[in-house]
């Protein structure tokens, strides 16, 4: 058993959900495991004892002058909160999952490490290292990476890199069977991660308006994640085209939906890419163009380079190419077999177990 493990995360679901998954994995393995997050990140945390959660103020510094001043004020409050938490908790091991919300507690940890032994580990979910993680890499003992690829920007830290994948829920029921594409009923999932996306819905509407499916399927069903303000418009579009559908702004049973999904239209956050890999779902991917360091495009390339995904640009939509991809997934058995073979080339691992074992091994040295 290890004492006083502090997991730091915050911001979007892409950072928080893997951190929560790892926390849930180690909670019975450590005498004292805690999760530190910000106000925004706390909405992704469920079924965890509140005594095990620390919450601080945080903010990014984009936006207008007023927002920047407000953001600086929040960061200063968060810094004071982090100092109090770290002095009170006295962590022996720290694992950060990045995002701007990790900045102030990590600054405190760097000072804390001067006086107390406290190894710092970093997990990077994306295929491009985030800004906060870049700052603290040199202070870390190891960098746990999600994807297998060459990280040229980390060359001088290559001895620290351990490729582990993304921490997942316990008992995730991945579908890796050979009959993935033999359903008579075809499920098309449209989702955009924790923040939603109007761009994805814009592309979806174009697809529906020009979709031409010739197959022996009994039916095709669309499962759509949409903001409430756009749901009526999407509903009318699908009703007018006589499609069966289900539409919500949030799905509690997302794992069960992924299990039965045959094709997806989505963004390319780290969580989405890992879901597509784990459940072997071919996808039409529209990376978020404003993503820092274009990391969503780099994430999407993990799948496109093995021909399991089609990357599209909202401003340069080739509907014929998209519909050809969809029709091949629905009708071409040879193409589907190649998809399964290509997904098999992507190495997946039990990130929770590897991270935990790596930290334990370090403690023995």
C-alpha positions as CSV (number, residue, x, y, z in Angstrom):
1,X,0.0,0.0,0.0
2,X,1.2,3.5,-0.8
3,X,0.4,6.6,1.3
4,X,-0.8,10.0,0.3
5,X,-1.2,9.9,-3.5
6,X,-2.4,13.1,-5.0
7,X,-4.0,13.1,-8.5
8,X,-4.2,16.5,-10.2
9,X,-6.6,17.3,-13.0
10,X,-9.2,19.7,-14.2
11,X,-10.7,21.6,-17.1
12,X,-12.3,19.4,-19.8
13,X,-13.5,15.8,-19.6
14,X,-10.6,14.8,-21.8
15,X,-8.3,15.5,-18.8
16,X,-10.6,14.7,-15.9
17,X,-12.2,11.4,-17.0
18,X,-8.9,9.5,-17.4
19,X,-7.7,10.9,-14.0
20,X,-11.0,9.7,-12.4
21,X,-10.6,6.3,-13.9
22,X,-7.1,6.0,-12.5
23,X,-8.2,7.2,-9.1
24,X,-11.0,4.6,-9.1
25,X,-8.4,2.0,-9.9
26,X,-6.0,2.8,-7.1
27,X,-8.5,3.9,-4.4
28,X,-8.4,0.5,-2.7
29,X,-4.6,0.1,-3.3
30,X,-3.5,3.2,-1.5
31,X,-4.0,4.2,2.2
32,X,-4.8,7.7,1.2
33,X,-5.6,8.7,-2.4
34,X,-7.0,12.1,-3.2
35,X,-8.1,13.9,-6.4
36,X,-7.5,17.7,-6.9
37,X,-9.5,19.5,-9.5
38,X,-11.0,22.8,-10.4
39,X,-14.7,23.9,-10.5
40,X,-15.1,23.1,-14.1
41,X,-13.5,19.7,-13.8
42,X,-15.7,18.7,-10.8
43,X,-18.8,18.2,-13.0
44,X,-17.2,15.1,-14.5
45,X,-16.6,13.5,-11.1
46,X,-19.3,11.2,-9.8
47,X,-19.6,8.4,-7.2
48,X,-16.5,9.5,-5.3
49,X,-16.5,10.3,-1.6
50,X,-16.3,14.1,-1.3
51,X,-13.7,13.7,1.4
52,X,-11.4,12.4,-1.3
53,X,-11.8,15.5,-3.5
54,X,-10.0,18.8,-3.2
55,X,-11.4,21.7,-5.3
56,X,-9.7,24.9,-6.3
57,X,-10.3,28.0,-8.4
58,X,-8.7,28.0,-11.9
59,X,-8.9,29.7,-15.3
60,X,-7.3,29.9,-18.7
61,X,-6.1,33.3,-19.9
62,X,-7.7,33.5,-23.3
63,X,-10.5,36.0,-24.1
64,X,-10.7,39.8,-23.7
65,X,-8.9,42.0,-21.2
66,X,-11.6,41.7,-18.6
67,X,-11.6,37.9,-18.8
68,X,-7.8,37.8,-18.4
69,X,-7.9,40.0,-15.3
70,X,-10.6,37.8,-13.9
71,X,-8.6,34.7,-14.8
72,X,-5.5,36.0,-13.1
73,X,-7.5,36.6,-9.9
74,X,-8.9,33.1,-10.0
75,X,-5.4,31.6,-10.5
76,X,-4.1,33.5,-7.5
77,X,-6.9,32.2,-5.3
78,X,-6.2,28.7,-6.7
79,X,-2.5,29.1,-5.8
80,X,-3.4,29.9,-2.2
81,X,-5.9,27.0,-2.1
82,X,-3.2,24.7,-3.5
83,X,-0.6,25.8,-0.9
84,X,-3.1,25.0,1.9
85,X,-4.1,21.7,0.5
86,X,-0.5,20.5,-0.1
87,X,0.7,21.6,3.4
88,X,-2.3,19.8,5.0
89,X,-2.2,16.7,2.8
90,X,1.6,16.3,2.6
91,X,1.6,14.1,-0.6
92,X,4.2,11.4,-1.1
93,X,3.4,10.8,-4.8
94,X,1.8,13.2,-7.3
95,X,0.3,12.3,-10.7
96,X,-0.8,15.2,-13.0
97,X,-3.1,14.7,-15.9
98,X,-2.4,18.2,-17.4
99,X,-4.7,21.1,-18.4
100,X,-4.4,24.7,-17.2
101,X,-6.1,23.7,-13.9
102,X,-3.0,21.8,-13.0
103,X,-0.7,24.8,-13.2
104,X,-1.0,26.3,-9.7
105,X,-1.0,23.1,-7.7
106,X,2.1,21.9,-9.8
107,X,3.9,25.2,-9.0
108,X,3.3,24.4,-5.3
109,X,4.5,20.8,-5.8
110,X,7.8,22.0,-7.3
111,X,8.5,24.1,-4.2
112,X,7.3,21.3,-2.0
113,X,9.7,18.9,-3.6
114,X,12.7,21.0,-2.5
115,X,11.9,20.1,1.1
116,X,10.2,16.7,0.9
117,X,10.7,13.6,-1.3
118,X,7.7,13.6,-3.6
119,X,8.1,12.1,-7.1
120,X,6.0,13.8,-9.8
121,X,4.5,11.8,-12.7
122,X,2.8,13.3,-15.7
123,X,0.2,11.7,-18.0
124,X,-0.4,13.2,-21.4
125,X,-3.6,12.1,-23.1
126,X,-3.0,13.7,-26.6
127,X,-0.4,12.9,-29.3
128,X,1.0,16.5,-28.8
129,X,2.2,17.4,-25.3
130,X,0.0,20.1,-23.7
131,X,1.4,23.4,-22.5
132,X,1.2,22.8,-18.8
133,X,2.8,19.4,-19.1
134,X,5.6,20.9,-21.2
135,X,6.4,23.3,-18.4
136,X,6.7,20.5,-15.7
137,X,8.3,17.7,-17.7
138,X,11.8,18.5,-16.5
139,X,10.6,18.1,-12.9
140,X,8.9,14.8,-13.5
141,X,10.2,11.3,-12.8
142,X,8.3,9.8,-15.8
143,X,6.0,10.9,-18.6
144,X,3.2,8.5,-19.3
145,X,2.1,8.8,-22.9
146,X,-1.2,7.7,-24.5
147,X,-0.1,6.9,-28.0
148,X,2.7,5.0,-29.6
149,X,4.5,7.4,-31.9
150,X,7.7,9.4,-32.2
151,X,7.8,12.4,-29.9
152,X,10.5,14.6,-31.4
153,X,9.8,17.5,-29.1
154,X,10.6,15.1,-26.1
155,X,13.9,13.8,-27.4
156,X,15.9,15.1,-24.4
157,X,13.4,13.4,-22.1
158,X,13.1,10.2,-24.0
159,X,14.4,8.1,-21.0
160,X,11.3,9.3,-19.0
161,X,8.7,8.3,-21.6
162,X,6.5,5.3,-20.9
163,X,3.7,4.6,-23.4
164,X,0.8,3.3,-21.3
165,X,-2.4,4.3,-23.2
166,X,-5.4,6.0,-21.5
167,X,-6.8,5.0,-18.1
168,X,-10.2,3.4,-18.7
169,X,-13.1,2.4,-16.5
170,X,-12.9,-0.8,-14.6
171,X,-14.4,-3.8,-16.6
172,X,-14.8,-1.8,-19.8
173,X,-16.6,-4.2,-22.1
174,X,-14.7,-3.7,-25.4
175,X,-16.0,-5.3,-28.5
176,X,-13.2,-6.9,-30.4
177,X,-14.9,-9.7,-32.1
178,X,-14.8,-10.6,-35.8
179,X,-18.5,-10.0,-36.5
180,X,-18.4,-6.3,-35.6
181,X,-19.7,-5.4,-39.1
182,X,-22.2,-8.2,-39.6
183,X,-25.2,-6.6,-38.0
184,X,-28.4,-6.4,-40.0
185,X,-29.2,-3.2,-38.1
186,X,-26.6,-0.5,-38.6
187,X,-25.9,2.1,-35.9
188,X,-24.4,5.5,-36.8
189,X,-23.2,7.5,-33.8
190,X,-22.7,11.3,-33.9
191,X,-20.9,12.7,-30.9
192,X,-18.5,15.5,-30.1
193,X,-17.1,14.8,-26.7
194,X,-17.8,16.5,-23.4
195,X,-18.2,20.0,-24.9
196,X,-20.4,19.3,-27.8
197,X,-19.9,20.7,-31.3
198,X,-22.0,22.7,-33.8
199,X,-19.5,21.9,-36.5
200,X,-20.1,18.2,-36.2
201,X,-23.8,18.8,-36.5
202,X,-23.2,21.0,-39.5
203,X,-21.3,18.2,-41.3
204,X,-24.0,15.7,-40.2
205,X,-26.8,17.7,-41.8
206,X,-24.8,17.7,-45.1
207,X,-24.3,14.0,-44.9
208,X,-28.0,13.3,-44.3
209,X,-29.1,15.6,-47.1
210,X,-26.9,13.7,-49.6
211,X,-26.6,10.2,-48.1
212,X,-27.2,7.4,-50.6
213,X,-27.1,4.0,-49.0
214,X,-27.7,0.9,-51.1
215,X,-27.6,-2.2,-48.9
216,X,-29.5,-5.2,-47.6
217,X,-29.7,-3.7,-44.1
218,X,-33.1,-3.9,-42.4
219,X,-32.6,-0.4,-41.0
220,X,-30.1,2.3,-40.2
221,X,-30.3,4.1,-36.8
222,X,-28.7,7.4,-35.9
223,X,-27.6,8.0,-32.3
224,X,-26.9,11.7,-31.9
225,X,-25.4,13.7,-29.1
226,X,-26.6,17.3,-29.6
227,X,-27.0,20.5,-27.6
228,X,-30.7,21.0,-26.6
229,X,-31.0,24.1,-28.8
230,X,-30.2,22.1,-31.9
231,X,-32.2,18.9,-31.2
232,X,-35.5,20.0,-32.8
233,X,-33.7,20.8,-36.1
234,X,-31.9,17.5,-36.1
235,X,-35.1,15.6,-35.3
236,X,-37.0,17.2,-38.2
237,X,-34.1,16.4,-40.6
238,X,-34.1,12.7,-39.6
239,X,-37.9,12.5,-39.6
240,X,-38.1,14.1,-43.1
241,X,-35.7,11.4,-44.3
242,X,-37.5,8.5,-42.6
243,X,-34.6,7.5,-40.4
244,X,-34.8,5.9,-37.0
245,X,-33.0,7.9,-34.4
246,X,-32.2,8.6,-30.8
247,X,-31.1,12.1,-29.7
248,X,-29.9,13.4,-26.3
249,X,-27.5,16.1,-25.1
250,X,-25.8,13.5,-22.8
251,X,-25.8,9.7,-22.7
252,X,-25.3,8.0,-19.3
253,X,-24.8,4.5,-20.9
254,X,-22.2,5.6,-23.4
255,X,-20.2,2.4,-23.2
256,X,-23.2,0.3,-24.3
257,X,-23.8,2.7,-27.2
258,X,-20.1,2.4,-28.3
259,X,-20.4,-1.4,-28.2
260,X,-23.2,-1.4,-30.8
261,X,-21.9,1.4,-33.0
262,X,-20.8,0.6,-36.6
263,X,-19.6,4.0,-37.7
264,X,-19.1,7.4,-36.0
265,X,-18.9,11.1,-36.8
266,X,-16.9,12.8,-34.1
267,X,-14.1,15.1,-32.9
268,X,-10.7,13.7,-32.1
269,X,-10.0,14.4,-28.5
270,X,-7.8,11.7,-26.8
271,X,-10.9,10.0,-25.2
272,X,-12.8,9.9,-28.5
273,X,-9.8,8.3,-30.3
274,X,-9.3,5.7,-27.6
275,X,-13.0,4.9,-27.7
276,X,-12.8,4.3,-31.5
277,X,-9.7,2.1,-31.1
278,X,-11.1,0.1,-28.2
279,X,-14.5,-0.5,-29.8
280,X,-13.1,-0.8,-33.3
281,X,-15.3,1.9,-34.8
282,X,-14.4,3.4,-38.2
283,X,-15.0,7.1,-38.2
284,X,-15.4,10.4,-40.0
285,X,-13.4,12.7,-37.9
286,X,-13.5,16.5,-37.9
287,X,-10.6,17.7,-35.6
288,X,-11.2,20.9,-33.6
289,X,-9.2,23.5,-35.6
290,X,-8.7,25.7,-32.5
291,X,-7.2,22.9,-30.4
292,X,-3.9,23.9,-28.9
293,X,-0.9,22.9,-31.1
294,X,-3.4,21.3,-33.5
295,X,-3.4,18.2,-31.2
296,X,-6.8,17.0,-32.4
297,X,-5.5,16.7,-35.9
298,X,-2.4,14.8,-34.7
299,X,-4.7,12.5,-32.6
300,X,-6.9,11.8,-35.7
301,X,-3.8,10.7,-37.7
302,X,-3.4,7.8,-35.3
303,X,-6.4,6.3,-37.0
304,X,-6.2,7.7,-40.5
305,X,-2.7,6.4,-41.1
306,X,-4.0,2.9,-40.7
307,X,-7.1,3.6,-42.9
308,X,-9.6,3.3,-40.0
309,X,-10.8,6.9,-40.3
310,X,-11.5,9.7,-42.7
311,X,-10.3,13.2,-41.6
312,X,-12.5,16.1,-42.8
313,X,-12.2,19.8,-42.7
314,X,-15.5,21.7,-42.0
315,X,-14.4,24.4,-44.6
316,X,-13.5,21.8,-47.3
317,X,-16.2,19.1,-47.1
318,X,-16.1,16.5,-49.8
319,X,-19.5,14.9,-49.3
320,X,-18.9,12.4,-52.1
321,X,-15.8,11.1,-50.4
322,X,-17.6,10.9,-47.0
323,X,-20.6,9.0,-48.5
324,X,-18.2,6.6,-50.3
325,X,-16.6,5.8,-47.0
326,X,-19.9,5.3,-45.3
327,X,-21.2,3.0,-48.1
328,X,-18.0,0.9,-48.0
329,X,-18.4,0.4,-44.2
330,X,-22.0,-0.6,-44.7
331,X,-21.7,-2.8,-47.8
332,X,-18.1,-3.9,-48.5
333,X,-17.2,-7.0,-46.5
334,X,-13.6,-7.0,-47.8
335,X,-13.2,-3.4,-46.6
336,X,-14.6,-4.3,-43.2
337,X,-12.2,-7.1,-42.8
338,X,-9.3,-4.8,-43.6
339,X,-10.7,-2.4,-41.0
340,X,-10.5,-5.1,-38.3
341,X,-7.0,-6.0,-39.4
342,X,-5.9,-2.4,-39.3
343,X,-7.4,-1.8,-35.8
344,X,-5.5,-4.8,-34.6
345,X,-2.2,-3.0,-35.6
346,X,-2.9,-0.4,-33.0
347,X,-1.4,-1.5,-29.7
348,X,-3.7,-1.2,-26.6
349,X,-2.7,-1.6,-23.0
350,X,-4.0,-1.5,-19.5
351,X,-2.9,2.0,-18.6
352,X,-4.1,1.8,-15.0
353,X,-2.1,-1.3,-14.2
354,X,1.0,-0.1,-16.0
355,X,1.1,3.3,-14.3
356,X,0.4,1.8,-10.9
357,X,3.1,-0.9,-11.3
358,X,5.6,1.7,-12.6
359,X,5.2,3.9,-9.6
360,X,5.5,0.9,-7.2
361,X,8.7,-0.2,-9.0
362,X,10.2,3.3,-8.6
363,X,9.5,3.2,-4.8
364,X,11.4,0.0,-4.5
365,X,14.6,1.6,-6.0
